[in-house]
Amino acid sequence: MAGKMKIGVIGLGDIAEVAYLDNLNNPRRGYEVAYVCDIKPERLKWGQGVVPSATATDDLDDILKDKDVNWVFILTPLLEHAPIARKALKAGKNVYTEKPLSIDFDEAADLVALSRKKGLYLASAPMMLLYPAYGHVRGLLRGGALGRVTSARVLVAHGGPNTWEFKNDPGWYFKAKMASTLPPLPDLAIYGFSYLSHVFGPAKSVSAMATLTVKERLIDKVASKGFKPYTIKPRGIKDNVVVNIEYGNGVLASIVANFTAGGYWPDRFEFYGLDGTLTMPYRAGHVMIQSNLPPHSKPAGLHNLNLRGKTGGKKYEGVNWGPIIAEHLKKAADIGAEPLVGRDFTLHIIEIISAAMKAVRTGQTQKLTTKFKHDKAWGV
């Protein structure tokens, strides 16, 4: 599978515009956008404007029939990923999807089995664990900088997709058929699931509870031509979720994910050990640590962690996911390794989501069964 990536990008909505397409086409570095695909003419026009060399199409089959295309990037709304991934795998394409691959464990397991049978890569966001600073912090935690880590807390929350400006109508986030009954799980909590499993390894059990807090939402911050504001009363969904996870070695974690945070407080990860504490915002630029163990015990008290040379430079500033994931996937193919966000890891994260949903429905803690091991080629 080594060599150049020729990518078909499927879905040209807000996530493609904000995080992927602008820097994804870079033939000199070995990845090229060969197709852009969307069913909306205005989004297709935008996509071709960003990558003029790409072929624009509203038909997925045009991409799947092209033998030169060896990767598809699926950037469609939450619950559309799995059906497209299945068609792409059957057509012999390697697949990367935005989060999540699926919210249904059996469906995801079938896709993992299909990818393995076909000898293809299957990977999924979130990919922030690829950030150098996140890798550095993982090394500190696993290396004993806080002593034995006993617990973690993650906050991933905002006021909801209706609270900032979109190019496309975000009302689908509040519809169960398009975003699940617990949309903060696959949209937000998944960041915590992904990084904590990267740090601690496979989770053992999950409990969760959720509620619908905001019973009516105004959808008015949409920039598309002709859009008319409207109100929506979410039916069959809950917008405020807390998940508790048990990992190995007695580690417990709590993840708060919601669309109910009226003010802005940066998403963050907090880790607590027998000999210290570490806190890291999502952008990972201002990690703080307090430790009783040298060399992190100086200066005394909570202080900024020196990440000089550990942030990865401008490529890792802001939201620039396209080239980051493309370079990781290309390297995986070049060295014959399973991506860090590859199929077994992805399946485990989906099992956590699925188990959390069941825990909310039943009020019972759910035991997990899947495992994963990062490929030794990555040295982590």
C-alpha positions in Angstrom: 0.0 0.0 0.0 3.0 2.3 0.1 3.2 5.2 -2.2 1.1 8.2 -3.0 -2.3 8.8 -1.6 -5.0 9.7 -4.2 -8.0 10.8 -2.1 -11.6 11.2 -2.8 -13.2 13.6 -0.3 -16.8 12.8 0.4 -18.8 15.6 2.1 -17.9 19.2 1.8 -19.7 20.7 4.8 -18.4 22.8 7.6 -15.9 20.3 8.9 -14.3 20.0 5.5 -14.1 23.7 5.2 -12.9 24.4 8.8 -10.5 21.5 9.3 -9.6 19.4 6.2 -9.7 20.5 2.6 -7.7 23.6 2.6 -4.3 21.9 3.2 -5.1 18.3 2.3 -4.0 18.5 -1.4 -0.2 18.3 -1.3 1.2 16.0 -4.1 4.8 17.0 -3.2 4.3 15.4 0.2 2.6 12.3 -1.2 -1.1 13.0 -0.8 -3.4 14.4 -3.4 -7.1 15.2 -3.5 -8.3 13.6 -6.8 -12.1 14.1 -6.2 -14.4 16.3 -4.2 -17.9 15.0 -3.7 -21.2 16.5 -2.4 -24.8 16.4 -3.3 -25.2 20.2 -2.8 -24.1 22.2 -5.9 -23.0 25.2 -3.9 -20.7 23.1 -1.7 -19.4 21.2 -4.7 -18.5 24.6 -6.3 -16.8 25.6 -3.1 -14.7 22.4 -3.0 -13.5 22.7 -6.5 -12.6 26.3 -5.9 -10.3 25.1 -3.0 -8.8 22.3 -5.1 -9.1 23.2 -8.8 -7.1 20.2 -9.9 -9.7 17.8 -8.3 -12.6 16.3 -10.2 -16.0 17.5 -8.8 -18.9 15.1 -8.7 -22.1 14.6 -6.9 -22.0 10.8 -7.4 -20.0 8.6 -5.0 -19.7 5.9 -7.6 -17.5 8.1 -9.8 -14.9 7.9 -7.0 -15.3 4.3 -6.3 -15.0 3.3 -10.0 -11.7 5.2 -10.4 -8.9 2.6 -9.9 -6.3 5.4 -9.3 -8.1 6.5 -6.1 -6.8 4.5 -3.1 -8.3 6.5 -0.2 -11.6 8.0 0.6 -12.1 10.6 3.4 -15.7 10.6 4.6 -16.6 14.0 6.1 -20.4 13.7 6.0 -22.8 14.1 9.1 -22.3 11.7 12.0 -24.5 8.7 11.1 -23.8 8.7 7.4 -20.2 7.4 7.8 -20.7 3.6 8.0 -22.8 3.0 4.9 -20.4 5.0 2.8 -17.4 3.3 4.4 -18.9 -0.1 3.5 -19.3 0.8 -0.1 -15.8 2.1 -0.3 -14.2 -0.9 1.3 -16.2 -3.2 -1.0 -14.8 -1.2 -3.9 -11.2 -1.7 -2.7 -10.6 1.7 -1.2 -8.8 2.5 2.1 -11.1 4.5 4.4 -10.7 7.3 6.8 -13.9 8.8 8.4 -14.6 11.8 10.5 -15.9 10.8 14.0 -17.4 8.4 14.5 -17.2 5.4 12.1 -20.5 4.3 13.6 -22.4 4.3 16.9 -23.4 0.7 16.5 -20.9 -1.8 17.7 -22.0 -4.7 15.5 -22.0 -2.5 12.4 -18.5 -1.2 13.2 -17.3 -4.8 13.9 -18.5 -5.8 10.5 -16.6 -3.0 8.8 -13.5 -3.9 10.7 -13.8 -7.5 9.6 -14.4 -6.4 6.0 -11.3 -4.1 6.0 -9.2 -7.0 7.3 -10.6 -9.4 4.8 -9.9 -7.0 2.0 -6.4 -6.1 3.3 -7.4 -2.4 3.5 -6.8 0.4 6.0 -9.8 1.6 8.1 -9.2 4.6 10.4 -11.3 7.2 12.1 -11.2 10.5 13.9 -10.6 12.0 16.4 -6.9 12.3 15.6 -5.7 14.7 18.2 -3.7 11.9 19.8 -1.3 12.4 16.8 -0.4 15.9 18.0 3.2 15.9 19.3 2.3 17.6 22.6 -0.4 14.9 23.3 2.2 12.2 22.6 4.7 14.0 25.0 2.1 14.2 27.7 1.2 10.5 27.3 4.9 9.7 27.7 5.0 11.7 30.9 1.9 10.0 32.4 3.0 6.5 31.4 6.6 7.3 32.5 5.6 8.1 36.1 5.8 11.9 36.2 2.8 12.0 38.5 3.6 8.7 40.2 0.9 6.1 39.8 -2.0 7.8 37.9 -5.3 7.0 39.7 -7.9 9.2 38.0 -8.7 11.5 35.1 -11.4 14.1 34.3 -12.3 15.4 30.8 -14.5 18.3 29.9 -15.7 18.7 26.3 -18.6 21.0 26.2 -20.1 24.0 24.4 -23.5 25.7 24.0 -24.5 23.5 21.0 -23.9 23.7 17.3 -26.7 26.3 17.0 -24.7 28.9 19.1 -22.1 29.8 16.4 -22.2 30.5 12.7 -22.4 27.6 10.2 -22.4 27.5 6.4 -24.9 24.7 6.6 -28.0 24.2 8.8 -26.8 22.4 12.0 -30.3 21.5 13.1 -29.5 17.8 12.3 -27.4 17.7 15.5 -30.8 17.7 17.3 -32.4 14.9 15.3 -31.9 11.4 16.6 -32.0 9.8 13.1 -29.0 11.9 12.0 -27.0 12.4 15.2 -28.0 9.6 17.6 -30.1 9.8 20.8 -27.0 11.1 22.7 -25.2 13.4 20.2 -22.7 14.8 22.7 -21.2 11.3 22.9 -20.1 10.8 19.3 -19.5 14.5 18.7 -17.7 15.5 21.9 -17.1 12.8 24.5 -15.3 10.8 21.8 -12.3 13.1 22.2 -12.0 11.9 25.8 -12.6 8.3 25.0 -9.9 8.4 22.3 -7.2 10.1 24.3 -7.8 8.3 27.6 -7.7 4.9 25.8 -4.5 6.1 24.1 -3.0 6.8 27.5 -4.4 4.0 29.7 -5.1 1.3 27.2 -8.4 -0.6 26.7 -11.3 0.4 29.0 -12.9 -2.3 31.2 -16.3 -1.0 32.0 -18.6 2.0 31.5 -21.5 3.7 33.3 -23.3 6.9 32.2 -26.3 9.2 32.7 -27.8 11.9 30.6 -30.6 14.4 30.4 -32.3 16.8 28.0 -31.5 20.3 29.4 -32.4 22.7 26.6 -35.9 21.8 25.3 -36.0 24.3 22.4 -33.3 25.7 20.3 -33.1 28.6 17.8 -31.3 27.8 14.6 -30.4 31.2 13.2 -26.7 31.5 12.6 -26.5 29.9 9.2 -24.7 31.8 6.4 -26.1 29.9 3.4 -28.1 31.9 0.9 -31.9 31.9 1.5 -31.7 30.3 4.9 -34.6 31.2 7.2 -34.2 31.0 11.0 -36.4 28.5 12.9 -36.8 26.9 16.3 -36.5 23.1 16.9 -37.7 21.1 19.9 -35.3 18.1 20.2 -37.2 14.8 20.2 -35.7 11.6 21.5 -32.3 13.1 22.3 -30.4 14.2 25.4 -27.9 17.0 25.3 -26.1 16.7 28.6 -24.0 13.5 29.3 -21.6 12.2 32.0 -19.7 9.0 31.4 -17.6 7.1 34.0 -15.0 4.7 32.8 -12.9 2.1 34.6 -9.4 1.3 33.1 -6.8 -1.1 34.2 -4.6 -0.7 37.2 -7.4 0.9 39.2 -7.7 4.0 37.0 -11.1 5.8 37.0 -12.1 8.6 34.6 -15.1 10.9 34.3 -16.0 12.6 31.0 -18.5 15.5 30.9 -19.9 16.2 27.4 -22.7 18.6 26.6 -24.4 21.2 24.4 -25.4 23.2 27.5 -22.3 25.3 28.4 -23.3 28.9 28.0 -19.9 30.4 28.6 -16.6 29.4 27.0 -14.2 27.4 29.0 -11.5 25.5 27.0 -12.0 21.8 26.7 -9.4 20.2 28.9 -8.0 16.9 30.3 -7.0 16.6 33.9 -4.9 13.7 35.3 -4.3 12.9 39.0 -1.6 10.7 40.4 -0.3 9.7 43.8 2.5 12.2 43.3 1.1 15.0 41.2 -1.4 16.6 38.9 -1.4 17.5 35.2 -3.9 19.6 33.3 -4.0 20.0 29.5 -6.3 22.1 27.3 -7.5 20.8 24.0 -4.9 22.8 22.0 -2.2 21.4 24.4 -0.2 24.6 24.3 -0.3 25.5 28.0 0.0 22.2 29.9 0.4 22.7 33.6 1.9 20.2 36.1 2.5 19.9 39.8 4.6 16.9 40.9 6.5 15.7 43.9 9.0 13.9 41.7 12.1 15.4 40.0 12.6 17.0 37.6 9.0 18.1 37.6 9.0 19.1 41.2 10.8 22.3 40.3 9.5 24.9 40.4 7.3 24.0 43.3 3.5 24.1 42.9 1.5 24.1 39.7 3.5 25.5 36.9 3.7 25.6 33.1 5.3 22.6 31.5 8.0 23.5 29.0 6.8 22.1 25.7 9.5 23.8 23.6 10.0 21.6 20.5 7.2 19.4 21.5 4.2 21.1 19.8 5.1 20.2 16.2 5.1 23.8 14.8 2.6 25.7 12.8 1.1 22.6 11.2 -0.3 21.6 14.6 -1.7 25.1 15.5 -5.5 25.6 15.2 -7.6 23.1 13.3 -5.6 21.7 10.5 -6.5 18.0 10.6 -6.3 17.2 6.9 -2.5 17.1 6.4 -1.9 15.8 9.9 -4.0 12.6 9.3 -2.9 12.3 5.7 0.8 12.3 6.7 0.1 9.7 9.4 -1.8 7.4 7.1 0.8 7.7 4.4 3.6 6.9 6.9 1.6 3.9 8.1 1.4 2.6 4.6 5.1 3.3 3.9 6.3 1.4 7.0 3.5 -1.3 6.9 2.0 -0.3 10.2 -1.5 -0.1 11.6 -2.4 3.6 12.1 -2.7 4.7 15.8 -6.3 5.5 15.0 -6.7 2.3 13.0 -9.5 -0.3 13.1 -9.0 -2.1 16.4 -8.5 1.1 18.3 -11.5 2.6 16.5 -13.6 -0.4 17.3 -12.8 -0.1 21.0 -13.8 3.6 21.0 -17.1 2.7 19.3 -17.7 0.0 21.9 -17.3 2.6 24.6 -19.9 4.8 22.9 -22.3 1.9 22.4 -21.8 0.8 26.0 -22.4 4.3 27.3 -25.6 4.6 25.4 -26.8 1.3 26.8 -25.8 2.4 30.3 -28.0 5.5 30.0 -30.9 3.3 28.8 -30.6 0.7 31.5 -28.9 2.4 34.4 -26.4 -0.4 34.6 -22.7 -0.5 34.3 -21.5 -2.2 31.0 -18.5 -4.5 30.7 -16.4 -4.1 27.6 -14.9 -6.9 25.6 -12.6 -5.4 22.9 -8.9 -4.9 23.1 -6.3 -3.2 21.0 -2.5 -2.9 20.9 -0.7 0.0 19.2 1.6 -1.2 16.4 5.2 -1.4 17.8 6.4 0.4 14.7 5.2 3.7 16.2 7.4 3.2 19.4 4.5 4.0 21.8 
